[in-house]
Amino acid sequence: MRNGSLAALAGMILFASGCGAPPASEAAPPAPPAHAATDAPSAGPGRGAVEPPGAPPVIKLTVGKEPNYVNLLPKEAPPTPVFPPLEKKSGYLRGHVKDAAGKALAGAYIGVRSTLVGGRYSGAHAESDEKGYYEVQVPLGAAHFYAAGYAVDYADGRAALTLHPADGKLTSFASADGSVENFVLWTYGVADKDKLSESPHFRSNFYGGSLYIGHHTDDPGDPLALPHNLKTGTEIDIALTPEGRLLDGSVGKAFEVRKAVSGTGFSINNIPVGRYRLSARLADGGPLRMRLNKPRGLTFGITPAETTESALLSLHPDGAKAGMVTPGRGNWDAVEVYVELPARK
């Protein structure tokens, strides 16, 4: 996927409730967007969906032909709750795990590995208890984290989400010294600011999900143009409206992305985890056909798999096992949807 230039990033215009501000990645921080409302208090991950009261606030973004990606929430992150104080304990890693609303999470997986100079790795892990507390006896040596995940029910399946370190960083430590690390479950936000500044288009830099909109384009006036292909520079509108409450129990926000097409497609990253009503149309209101490319044969993707109307979007987790989630990066694969002009009647 191509990176956009900084000049192109400056051309992205964010409209939040009718007020414009450029939505750039962390590589070129924009002015904070003036969003219309904040999320409601969490109902906790894995709880049943509850219909939100009224329509969610809408965030509108306009993107030119470049860049070929957009971060829906460039300057927002969920809150970090308060954790009880803990002292370091020699030979142990310990801490607490909560969701963004402060609810203790049981069953979170925390894994560490240690090695002596020139030696082999030895690993150990623990799961948090009903109070969200975990404690791992760390093998002798220099220790680092290899897993920090929490599995939830999502979209008739299972999804393993990455846990965010409450202090914003994970550092290695000597097992003899011990360490304290608290974690919070974020369902959107930046996972690694350093990697984001280097590769702002990578979906793994976000805790939110990812949607790839693919298309075929022809240059205006091309005598070999196909009737279902889009003309380079054509503006299309992609709308995402929450279906019920989000995974964290909040009402969420609706997003409308207007994009001038070029190349083969573009990515919409950092989608707050939930299920959405997805639609795609030409900017002038004309219809587009959406077709699911991947995943296939799973409970994730869009339903129906092909339509000129709207479809139910379920984001695509990159796995269901909490012990396989790598710290410091999001654990979402992209749902790939291709759009084209429908056949003329």
C-alpha positions, -999 to +999 in steps of 0.1 A: +000+000+000+014+034-009+021+060+017+007+095+010+029+125+012+027+150+039+014+175+014-014+150+006-022+145+042-026+182+046-053+179+019-075+157+040-104+177+054-123+165+085-158+177+090-172+170+125-208+182+128-201+205+099-168+219+111-137+212+090-102+201+103-076+180+085-076+143+096-040+133+093-021+104+109+002+108+138+030+112+113+017+147+107-005+157+137-035+178+127-055+202+149-078+182+173-111+175+156-142+192+171-163+161+176-199+166+184-202+144+214-184+119+237-191+082+240-216+070+267-203+050+297-192+015+289-215-015+294-184-037+293-170-059+265-189-090+256-223-077+269-254-080+248-261-052+223-285-025+234-302-001+210-287+034+215-311+062+222-314+083+190-290+087+162-252+087+169-232+118+161-217+119+126-181+125+117-175+135+080-141+132+063-131+142+028-099+127+012-084+135-022-068+109-045-039+107-021-033+093+005-048+059+001-057+055+037-076+074+065-075+072+103-110+078+115-100+091+149-065+106+147-066+124+180-089+104+202-083+075+226-105+058+252-099+068+288-074+049+311-090+040+344-073+043+379-055+012+391-048+002+427-011+008+437+012-022+437+048-026+448+073-046+427+079-081+439+113-098+431+109-125+406+073-116+396+054-096+371+020-085+384-007-060+378-044-055+370-065-055+338-096-034+333-117-021+305-118+016+296-147+022+321-128+007+350-145-028+350-121-056+361-115-082+334-111-118+342-093-142+319-069-117+303-037-134+291-003-119+300+028-137+287+065-129+293+098-145+282+132-143+298+167-151+286+202-151+301+232-140+281+236-164+253+209-186+267+175-199+256+142-182+261+120-194+290+084-183+290+057-180+316+021-166+316-009-160+338-046-151+334-063-124+354-087-134+381-122-121+388-107-089+403-086-084+372-054-092+391-026-113+376+007-125+388+034-143+368+065-159+382+092-147+358+120-171+347+155-159+356+170-134+331+160-103+311+123-104+306+100-090+279+064-093+270+053-117+242+015-116+247-012-094+262-047-102+250-083-106+259-108-127+240-145-116+236-176-128+219-181-107+188-204-110+157-214-146+163-177-155+167-147-148+189-121-121+187-089-116+206-081-080+213-048-065+223-044-050+257-029-015+260-003-008+288-018+017+311+014+037+312+016+037+275+048+016+271+061-019+276+098-022+286+120-052+294+131-057+330+153-080+351+133-108+366+152-104+399+138-068+401+103-078+393+078-054+376+043-040+378+023-035+345-014-026+344-034-031+312-066-016+298-088-029+270-091-003+242-114-008+212-099+020+192-069+043+194-032+042+185-012+011+195+023+024+188+029+061+181+065+055+169+054+029+143+025+051+133+048+080+125+069+056+103+041+037+086+008+056+091-011+033+067-005+001+086-037-012+102-017-029+129-009+005+144-045+008+157-067-010+182-097-003+160-107-024+130-099-020+093-120-018+061-103-019+026-124-004-002-111-018-035-119-007-070-108-007-106-103+026-123-099+039-159-086+072-170-112+096-184-114+092-222-098+057-222-113+039-252-107+006-235-126+015-203-149-011-189-185-001-181-183-011-144-150+006-137-148+040-119-131+070-136-099+081-119-108+110-096-145+101-092-157+109-057-175+081-037-191+082-003-186+054+022-209+055+053-205+035+085-234+037+110-233+017+143-258-011+146-267-010+183-240-002+208-203-008+202-183-036+219-174-013+248-211-005+254-209+031+241-233+046+215-204+052+191-202+076+161-213+073+125-186+080+099-190+094+063-158+092+042-158+110+008-128+098-013-116+106-048-106+072-062-073+064-077-051+033-080-067+001-067-083+011-034-079+027+000-080+017+037-102+030+064-084+023+097-091+026+134-128+018+133-141+016+169-150-021+174-186-029+169-210-037+140-219-012+114-244-006+086-221+000+055-231+017+023-212+030-007-225+055-033-212+079-058-209+114-044-238+126-067-260+099-051-257+073-078-255+036-068-225+014-064-223-023-061-204-037-031-189-071-032-171-089-004-136-101-013-125-114+021-129-129+045-150-157+030-168-185+049-166-167+083-191-148+105-171-117+097-173-094+066-205-080+051-240-094+049-252-097+022-219-104+004-230-085-027-255-056-028-262-022-043-280-013-010-265-014+025-248-043+043-241-053+078-203-050+085-186-071+111-149-063+115-124-091+109-102-102+140-068-116+132-074-145+156-095-157+186-068-168+210-057-142+236-023-159+241-014-153+205-019-115+206+013-095+202+016-065+225+020-030+209+000-037+178-037-041+169-051-075+161-075-068+133-073-080+097-090-059+069-125-066+056-120-062+019-150-049-001-148-040-038-171-014-053-181-009-089-207+007-111-238-016-113-248-030-147-269-007-167-305-019-172 
